[in-house]
């Protein structure tokens, strides 16, 4: 009788363990940027918070530096269900829909305050597009204002003629063309090699990217033109989302809300620090000349007009709402 009782208890314990593991799920989360970048660190904290709060029922494991999927592959990987969750630079998705390019329109939103206003007014339109692609937005975090990196001094857009310019989305490719530069598509993980080998000579990017990639080893000048504040977004596959129970969904949404708030605060905190680090490592940091600023403003007007032609009435509605805030 005792043997039967012990056997029954053992079976019950094993059944409980099987049940626990049956409901436990692991989500791999690809990231394009290095593990030490604040976007990746923020994502790692988000993943750890979800894993802890669910008691391991949902474990999220981050894979930085494009180690699981390269930056250009992440959005499609999430959309097709190869991974359930991932982070992607929003403005790199302009081929998916024009709305994703809005935060890379030069000189439309050049401060954190304005970037948040633009995010709030464009978010409903972005969520609509994501929903049509089987995705859901969890959170978005900005980069610091974008500056111009170049191997030689730049006093006007004319100085950029023929320069090999690193592009990471349609907007930066068009910017290069309007300056007379030669756009070359290069993902963040490939930056150091591209500049080291002369494939790239210039780019517009934040101080964060330059710091992460030790850009001072190849580039001398950085101009704080504050062109725009692009954002990364974390999206989840809707089929994967639909398989979660309501409690875990709630945990994810709560963790995402915190990640977004913390990420915006960190980006603003680090903006000046990154510039100081570039200078400390020998780069010459300055604002744009009057002529370069004028040239960029003109280019920005051109790109906004071109974007509105693509985005149509919905794009105009977002721009109008932003300007009224």
Steps between C-alpha positions, in 0.01 A plus 500: 500500500786734587667421168179585317468826693861601427448411134187715485681794659791463256261491205325812629829687538616400153165599354533838668849548355386395155211743526733781606744442216216457252387856569849648526604676183827651380503801272821588316528877446747612228662843536713681241722698736782407736428363846641815661279737299225648718229369266630146549547549873145631525370200304695263726341658809158471336562133423623427852199678653257291297683177576506576873143628526361192323706262712664372184171416330617738229878529470629767263863467391664792317755452220689830441742607224299332225617164630169324434372708210666802341325833538349487153358153565335554838168654394431223250606233749240623749237551234537146365512343846862387486535681831213636710654835593773734381629857481542703181585857403164641392624724220674204334155366414403767249455236229230342716304825535581874482377558857813327631720772347340789683750523786792520252373809318779756548423786739137404556555400864843588636456480879386226738185697576410535134597138431251386765229716344571349160494151651161558663344638183646235268457199730136419408589496129805280565297259712242472223768404247665256741165336569446444127835319493418273793703696753444702814706788638626451855722804548724749321813683616686786325861552410664830595486777236687406183829663404720493191817288511760565231865424440561859379367842610156594366392863460213446256308227324727556200787350701312169503508453123629154411547397865415135576211542741372225728124459455278286719157588362331667206516841668877496548545376143293791371686742727828380352370549147382854573844584640674349199646219712500132405267292723622158614273277707680386814348349816625607844686174562707558183592863567852462635611282211335728246685808622825310552499378141382827343162363395351787703644846565205677657163445665228671698452321828486561873791535738392162636579316178835672467593415857392136472705450183803708609451708191788731603737233371391589147315835506622840621196729488149496649256784444213529743235583240218338705333386180241269656446249780427159348350225714534127543183303562438161654228304327338165572346248262122504552468121472758459776325768702166327458633179657577674830255509787364833619723511807819468297374752246450742787855442620638565152305822459606626842866417433477664156357820648790517746757421231368783284506750787848393614634495143392857425652622826827318432527635146466856625743440785766360267469752215763743629711226657554334163617827350746542786637152439551565129693816586699324770615248240635766266208591276427863415145577612315813387170636382431541127606812316224741400528381141480131594198568720331688216579220256359238734184699565442521125561127462260435789223701330553304179491164677187587698321604180607178330390296799156661504454402134556137601315507832195678360210623710586284801853638507373857477258431785788384722717800410213741566424337836868520596527869415190578707639336816 
